[in-house]
Amino acid sequence: MKFWRTVSTQQNSCNFRKIFMAAFGSLFMPEMAITWFDGDSWSPTEVVASDSISFHPGAHVLHYSSTCFEGLKAFRHADGSVKIFRMDKNIERFAQSSRLLGLPEIDKAQTQQMIESIVRQYAADVPEPPGSMYIRPTHIGTEPAIGKAAVPSVTSCQYILLSPVGDYFAGGDKALRLLVDDEAMRCPPHMGMIKSGGNYAAAMGPILNAKAQYQADQVLFCPGGDVQETGAANFLLIDGNQIITKALDESFLHGVTRDSILTLARDLGMDVQERQLSVDELLERAAKPGCEAALSGTAAVLAPVGTLIYKDKEYKVGNGGIGATTVKLRRALNDIQWGKAEDPHGWLTHL
């Protein structure tokens, strides 16, 4: 089973240019950290080539989607040091996803050691801001058994991939177009808290249809009129000094970036409201001058939303452009990640 191409940057301008021009997450460092669970215990961590991995074609993950993953980043600071952002929060969610999928319990201390050691090994290859090293812990069920559709995999594999990435907005920061769907849901409600490939796969069809029919960038899933999340990010409505977003429950992903942005918004004195938001309220507020909307996630941090499409009609969010508060909040988070501002919440792990 092959991965995409790998790259060793070696800190030269030609390869940095390659990173910033490549599709986000399409380049990988040549090695990864890996461990295997044999049904009783996890094996010692190894560092192996990241361009291949071997397991049986009948592996549980290939037939019953027993897979979860995380996405976090390491950043290079001006003094040359490398810091990992909110690793503890991501590991906790990784453990939760594994547990909810019935995968073997991960060893959180080992997972942290795996992340730190492989990032330390490639610390010289972490790009300078606005680039970063994207870190992808992954956990898959490996038991070769195609008769276990309703039974968890006894064995599994955990590995840590590294992908040097450039600026997510290198092609130009633009306000996104969202199709508001008040019927479909991104995934079954009990699966929402799990960062699993199956949830992204379930959203793929609606997203492709929205792109083809409405030239939308994403679908905002609002089953029964309840504004939840898009196929790959949490949704935030910014109305003056208020930020409104769905209260945490098991139906959608508890984003680490979402939590970070809301924390910084409270630090700035904003009124953060985690509650139910209906499609009707969303459209009513979006029409107000100065209103903003944004999507939060590890890759883009905070991406502006300029247009909502609902029942074949387009609604501008505010002036349809990029809102000042969205930019301010994204900059506040980036400044902490890049070492340009203090880290009052202790989010950065120094290698």
C-alpha positions in Angstrom: 0.0 0.0 0.0 1.8 3.1 -1.2 1.6 6.7 0.1 2.1 9.8 -1.9 5.6 11.0 -2.8 8.0 11.9 0.0 10.4 14.9 0.2 13.4 15.8 2.3 13.7 19.6 2.3 17.2 20.0 3.7 16.4 23.7 4.2 17.2 24.9 0.7 15.2 27.5 -1.3 14.4 25.1 -4.2 12.7 22.6 -2.0 11.0 25.2 0.1 9.6 26.6 -3.1 8.4 23.0 -3.8 6.6 22.9 -0.4 4.8 26.2 -0.9 3.7 25.3 -4.4 2.5 21.7 -3.6 -1.1 20.9 -2.8 -1.5 21.1 1.0 -0.6 17.8 2.6 0.7 16.1 -0.6 4.4 16.0 0.4 5.7 13.7 3.2 8.9 13.4 5.1 10.8 10.1 4.1 10.3 8.4 7.5 7.5 7.9 10.0 7.2 6.6 13.6 5.1 3.4 13.9 4.0 0.9 16.5 1.8 -2.3 16.3 -0.7 -3.7 18.8 -0.7 -7.5 18.8 -3.8 -8.0 20.9 -2.0 -7.7 24.2 0.5 -4.8 24.1 2.1 -2.1 21.9 5.4 -2.8 20.2 8.4 -0.6 20.8 8.3 2.5 18.5 10.2 2.1 15.2 11.1 4.7 12.6 10.5 3.3 9.1 10.2 4.5 5.6 6.9 6.4 5.1 6.3 5.4 1.5 4.9 2.0 2.3 3.2 -0.1 5.0 2.3 -3.8 4.9 -0.8 -5.5 6.2 -3.2 -8.2 5.1 -5.8 -7.3 2.3 -8.4 -8.6 4.7 -7.5 -6.1 7.4 -10.4 -4.7 9.4 -9.7 -1.1 8.3 -10.1 -1.9 4.6 -13.5 -3.5 5.0 -15.1 -1.9 8.1 -13.4 1.5 8.3 -11.8 1.1 11.7 -9.6 4.1 11.4 -9.2 7.5 13.1 -6.6 10.2 12.9 -5.5 13.6 14.1 -4.1 16.8 12.6 -1.8 19.1 14.4 1.2 21.3 13.6 4.7 22.1 14.6 6.0 25.7 14.1 9.4 27.2 13.7 10.0 30.3 15.8 12.4 33.2 15.0 15.0 31.9 17.5 15.1 28.6 15.5 13.2 26.6 18.1 10.4 24.3 17.1 7.1 24.1 19.0 4.1 21.8 18.7 0.7 23.4 19.1 -1.9 21.8 21.5 -0.5 18.3 21.3 -2.1 17.2 24.6 -5.6 18.2 23.3 -5.1 16.3 20.1 -3.8 13.2 21.8 -6.9 13.2 24.1 -9.2 13.4 21.1 -7.2 10.7 19.4 -7.6 8.4 22.3 -11.4 9.2 22.4 -11.8 8.4 18.7 -10.0 5.1 19.1 -12.1 4.2 22.1 -15.4 5.1 20.4 -14.4 3.1 17.3 -13.7 0.0 19.4 -10.0 0.1 18.5 -7.4 -1.0 21.0 -6.7 1.7 23.7 -3.7 3.8 22.7 -0.8 4.5 25.1 -1.0 8.3 25.3 2.5 8.6 26.7 3.9 6.5 23.8 1.9 8.5 21.3 3.3 11.7 22.6 6.8 10.3 22.6 6.3 9.2 18.9 5.2 12.6 17.9 8.0 14.4 19.7 10.7 12.1 18.5 9.8 12.1 14.8 9.3 15.9 14.8 12.6 16.3 16.6 14.3 14.1 13.9 13.0 16.4 11.2 13.2 19.7 13.2 15.6 21.2 10.6 12.9 20.6 7.9 10.1 22.5 9.7 9.3 25.4 7.3 9.4 29.0 8.6 6.0 30.9 9.0 3.6 30.9 7.4 4.6 27.3 6.7 4.6 24.5 9.3 5.0 20.8 9.7 1.7 19.1 9.6 1.5 16.1 11.9 -0.9 13.2 11.2 -1.2 10.5 13.9 -3.2 7.6 12.5 -4.7 4.5 14.1 -6.0 1.6 12.0 -7.5 -1.9 12.7 -5.3 -4.5 11.2 -6.9 -7.9 12.1 -7.3 -10.0 8.9 -11.0 -10.9 9.4 -13.7 -10.1 6.9 -16.4 -11.6 9.0 -16.2 -9.0 11.8 -18.6 -6.3 10.6 -20.0 -5.8 14.1 -16.9 -6.8 16.0 -13.8 -4.6 16.7 -10.4 -5.4 15.4 -8.2 -7.1 18.0 -4.9 -5.9 16.4 -4.0 -2.4 15.2 -1.3 -0.1 14.0 -0.5 3.4 14.9 1.8 5.7 12.9 2.8 9.3 12.8 3.2 11.0 9.4 4.9 14.4 8.8 4.0 16.7 5.9 5.8 20.0 5.5 3.1 22.5 4.3 3.1 26.1 3.1 0.6 28.9 3.5 -2.9 27.5 3.2 -3.9 30.9 1.6 -1.0 31.0 -0.8 -3.4 31.0 -3.7 -5.1 34.1 -2.3 -7.3 34.4 0.8 -10.9 34.5 -0.4 -14.4 34.3 1.1 -15.9 30.9 0.8 -19.2 29.8 -0.6 -21.3 27.4 1.5 -24.3 25.4 0.5 -26.7 25.3 3.5 -28.3 21.8 3.6 -31.1 21.5 6.2 -31.8 17.9 5.4 -28.6 15.8 5.2 -26.2 15.3 8.0 -22.4 14.9 7.8 -22.4 11.6 9.6 -24.6 9.5 12.0 -25.0 11.6 15.2 -23.2 9.1 17.5 -20.1 9.3 15.2 -19.8 13.0 15.2 -17.1 13.3 17.9 -14.9 10.7 16.1 -12.2 12.0 13.7 -12.6 9.1 11.3 -12.1 8.8 7.6 -15.6 7.4 7.3 -17.1 10.7 8.3 -15.2 12.5 5.6 -16.2 9.9 3.0 -19.9 10.2 4.0 -19.7 14.0 3.3 -17.9 13.6 0.0 -20.9 13.0 -2.3 -22.9 16.1 -1.0 -19.8 18.3 -1.3 -19.1 17.2 -4.9 -22.7 17.8 -5.8 -22.6 21.2 -4.2 -19.5 22.1 -6.1 -20.9 21.0 -9.4 -24.4 22.5 -9.0 -23.7 25.7 -7.1 -19.9 26.2 -7.3 -19.9 26.0 -3.5 -16.6 25.3 -1.6 -18.3 23.3 1.1 -21.6 22.1 2.5 -22.9 23.4 5.8 -24.8 20.5 7.3 -27.9 21.7 9.2 -30.1 18.6 9.7 -33.6 19.7 10.9 -32.5 23.3 10.6 -29.8 22.9 13.3 -26.5 24.6 12.1 -23.7 22.1 12.8 -20.5 21.9 10.7 -19.2 21.6 7.2 -17.6 18.5 5.8 -14.2 19.3 7.2 -14.5 22.3 9.6 -16.4 23.8 12.4 -18.7 26.8 11.7 -18.7 30.2 13.5 -21.0 33.1 13.1 -19.6 36.5 14.1 -22.1 39.2 14.7 -20.5 42.3 16.1 -19.0 41.4 19.5 -20.8 38.0 19.5 -19.6 34.6 18.3 -22.3 32.0 17.9 -21.5 28.3 17.4 -23.1 25.0 18.2 -22.7 23.8 21.7 -20.6 20.7 22.1 -22.5 17.3 21.8 -21.7 14.0 20.2 -23.1 14.9 16.8 -20.1 16.9 15.5 -16.4 17.2 15.8 -15.0 19.0 18.8 -12.4 21.0 17.0 -9.1 22.0 18.7 -8.9 25.1 16.5 -12.5 25.9 17.4 -11.7 25.7 21.1 -8.5 27.9 20.6 -10.4 30.6 18.7 -13.2 30.7 21.2 -10.7 31.0 24.0 -8.9 33.9 22.3 -12.3 35.5 21.6 -13.1 35.4 25.3 -9.7 36.9 26.1 -10.6 39.8 23.8 -13.8 40.4 25.7 -16.1 38.9 23.0 -19.4 37.3 23.9 -19.0 33.7 23.0 -22.3 31.8 22.7 -22.2 28.0 22.4 -25.8 27.2 21.7 -28.2 26.0 19.0 -28.3 28.1 15.9 -31.1 27.7 13.4 -30.9 28.2 9.7 -33.5 31.0 10.0 -31.5 32.8 12.6 -28.3 32.3 10.6 -29.7 33.8 7.4 -31.3 36.7 9.3 -28.1 37.6 11.1 -25.9 37.1 8.0 -27.8 39.8 6.2 -26.8 42.4 8.8 -24.0 44.9 7.8 -20.7 43.9 9.4 -21.8 40.3 10.1 -19.1 37.6 9.4 -18.9 33.8 9.2 -15.9 31.6 9.3 -14.7 28.0 9.3 -12.2 26.8 11.8 -9.7 24.0 11.3 -6.1 23.0 11.7 -5.2 23.7 8.0 -6.7 27.1 7.5 -7.1 28.2 11.1 -10.0 30.5 10.3 -11.3 30.7 6.8 -13.8 33.5 5.9 -17.3 32.7 4.5 -18.8 35.3 2.2 -21.8 33.5 0.7 -24.5 31.1 1.9 -26.6 29.3 -0.7 -30.0 28.0 0.6 -32.9 26.7 -1.5 -31.3 27.9 -4.7 -30.9 31.5 -3.4 -27.7 33.2 -2.5 -27.3 35.2 0.7 -24.3 37.5 1.3 -22.7 37.3 4.7 -22.2 41.0 5.6 -20.6 42.5 2.6 -19.7 39.2 1.1 -16.0 39.7 1.8 -13.4 38.9 4.4 -14.4 40.2 7.8 -12.0 42.2 10.1 -12.8 40.2 13.2 -12.1 36.9 11.3 -8.7 38.3 10.3 -8.0 39.6 13.9 -8.8 36.2 15.5 -6.8 34.3 12.9 -3.8 36.6 13.4 -4.1 36.3 17.2 -3.8 32.5 17.0 -1.1 32.6 14.3 1.0 35.0 16.4 1.0 32.5 19.3 1.7 29.6 17.0 4.6 31.5 15.3 6.0 32.8 18.6 5.2 36.5 17.9 2.9 36.7 20.9 2.9 35.3 24.4 1.4 31.8 25.0 -0.8 32.6 28.1 -2.6 29.2 27.9 0.4 27.0 27.7 -0.5 25.6 24.3 3.0 25.2 22.9 5.3 22.2 23.6 8.9 23.0 23.2 11.1 20.2 21.7 
